Amino acid sequence: MTTHIARLADLAARVGDELATSDWLTIDQTRIDRFADATGDHQWIHVDPVRAAAGPFGATVAHGFLTLSLLPWFFEHGFVVDDVRMGLNYGLNKVRFPAVVPVGSRLRARFKLLAYEPLEGGAQLLVEATIERDGAAKPVCVAESLTRQFV
């Protein structure tokens, strides 16, 4: 369930807080294959279920960059700021992939606000996104997402 935050300005007082947790998303082989086609990364650990079954992970695994590319979905299904009319991706800091994502995994993201910087007509947000795999001890991705939000 998406968390609603009434006003962008309200986030100035929430630096250091966990803002929301997204819904779960299942990573299937079709999504992995489509990402491989879009990026040209057809390494067997991603796209060859037979070979991957005998490999180090026992199944195909999602590309790390596929997991990272799902940040917009996780944000949309995590929280929305009601008075924001437009947001722009400004970049990323400190991206890590501590664990793999086997095909069939369920993922969700937790969002923590690290910084809020007022801008003319909006604010720049630094949000730590920790993407978790259902039942796993380690996150599969931790990234600092920098966005500019405008009201």
C-alpha positions in Angstrom: 0.0 0.0 0.0 1.4 3.3 -1.0 2.1 5.9 1.7 0.9 9.4 1.0 2.8 12.4 2.3 0.8 15.6 2.0 3.4 18.2 1.2 7.0 18.1 0.0 7.9 20.7 2.6 6.8 18.3 5.3 9.8 16.1 4.4 12.3 18.7 5.7 11.5 17.6 9.3 11.7 13.9 8.3 15.4 13.5 7.5 16.7 10.3 9.0 13.2 8.7 9.0 12.1 5.6 7.2 9.4 7.0 4.9 7.8 3.8 3.5 8.0 0.2 2.4 6.9 -0.7 -1.1 4.6 -3.5 -2.2 6.2 -6.8 -3.2 7.2 -7.5 -6.8 8.0 -11.0 -8.2 10.9 -11.3 -10.5 10.1 -13.9 -13.2 12.2 -15.2 -16.1 10.2 -13.2 -18.7 11.3 -9.9 -17.0 14.9 -11.1 -16.8 14.9 -12.1 -20.5 13.4 -8.8 -21.5 16.0 -6.9 -19.6 18.7 -9.1 -21.2 17.3 -8.2 -24.6 17.1 -4.5 -23.8 20.7 -4.3 -22.5 22.4 -7.0 -24.6 23.6 -8.8 -21.4 22.7 -12.4 -22.2 25.1 -14.0 -19.7 24.0 -17.6 -19.1 23.5 -17.1 -15.3 20.6 -14.8 -16.3 19.0 -16.4 -19.4 19.9 -20.1 -19.6 17.8 -21.9 -17.0 19.3 -25.4 -17.7 22.9 -24.2 -17.4 22.1 -22.0 -14.5 20.5 -24.9 -12.6 24.0 -26.5 -12.5 25.7 -23.2 -11.7 26.6 -21.5 -8.5 23.1 -20.2 -7.6 21.0 -23.2 -8.7 18.8 -21.1 -11.0 18.9 -18.1 -13.2 19.4 -14.8 -11.3 18.3 -11.3 -12.2 20.9 -8.8 -13.4 22.0 -6.4 -10.7 21.1 -3.5 -13.0 17.6 -5.0 -13.5 17.1 -4.8 -9.8 18.4 -1.2 -9.7 16.2 -0.3 -12.7 13.1 -1.2 -10.7 13.6 1.8 -8.4 10.9 3.8 -10.1 8.4 1.0 -9.6 9.4 0.6 -6.0 9.1 4.4 -5.4 5.7 4.5 -7.1 4.5 1.6 -4.9 6.2 2.9 -1.8 5.3 6.5 -1.3 3.9 9.6 -3.1 4.1 13.2 -2.1 0.7 14.6 -2.9 1.7 18.1 -3.9 4.5 17.1 -6.2 3.7 17.7 -9.9 6.9 16.5 -11.3 10.0 14.6 -10.2 13.4 14.1 -12.0 16.0 11.5 -11.5 19.2 13.4 -10.6 21.5 10.5 -10.0 22.7 7.7 -7.7 25.3 7.4 -4.9 26.8 4.3 -3.3 25.1 1.5 -5.3 25.8 -2.1 -4.0 24.4 -5.5 -4.7 25.1 -7.6 -1.5 23.1 -10.6 -2.6 21.7 -12.2 -5.8 18.0 -12.3 -6.9 17.1 -15.9 -8.0 14.3 -16.2 -10.5 10.9 -16.2 -8.7 12.1 -14.0 -5.9 9.8 -11.5 -4.3 11.3 -8.1 -3.7 10.3 -4.9 -1.9 12.1 -1.6 -1.1 12.4 0.3 2.2 12.9 4.0 1.8 14.9 6.2 4.3 15.2 10.0 3.8 18.9 10.9 4.1 18.8 14.6 3.0 16.4 17.3 2.1 17.6 20.4 0.2 15.2 23.2 -0.7 15.2 24.2 -4.4 13.4 27.0 -6.1 9.9 25.5 -6.7 10.7 22.2 -4.9 13.4 20.2 -3.2 16.2 17.8 -3.8 15.8 14.5 -1.9 18.5 11.9 -1.1 16.7 8.7 -0.3 18.3 5.4 0.6 16.5 2.5 -1.1 17.2 -0.9 0.5 15.7 -3.6 -1.8 15.0 -6.8 0.2 14.3 -10.4 -1.0 11.5 -12.2 0.8 13.0 -14.6 3.3 16.7 -13.5 2.8 18.9 -12.1 5.5 20.8 -9.7 3.2 19.4 -7.0 1.0 19.8 -7.5 -2.8 20.5 -3.8 -3.5 21.2 -0.7 -1.5 21.3 2.6 -3.4 21.2 6.2 -2.6 18.7 7.8 -5.0 18.9 11.6 -5.7 15.8 13.1 -7.1 14.5 16.6 -7.6 10.8 17.1 -6.9 8.8 20.1 -7.9 5.4 21.4 -6.6 
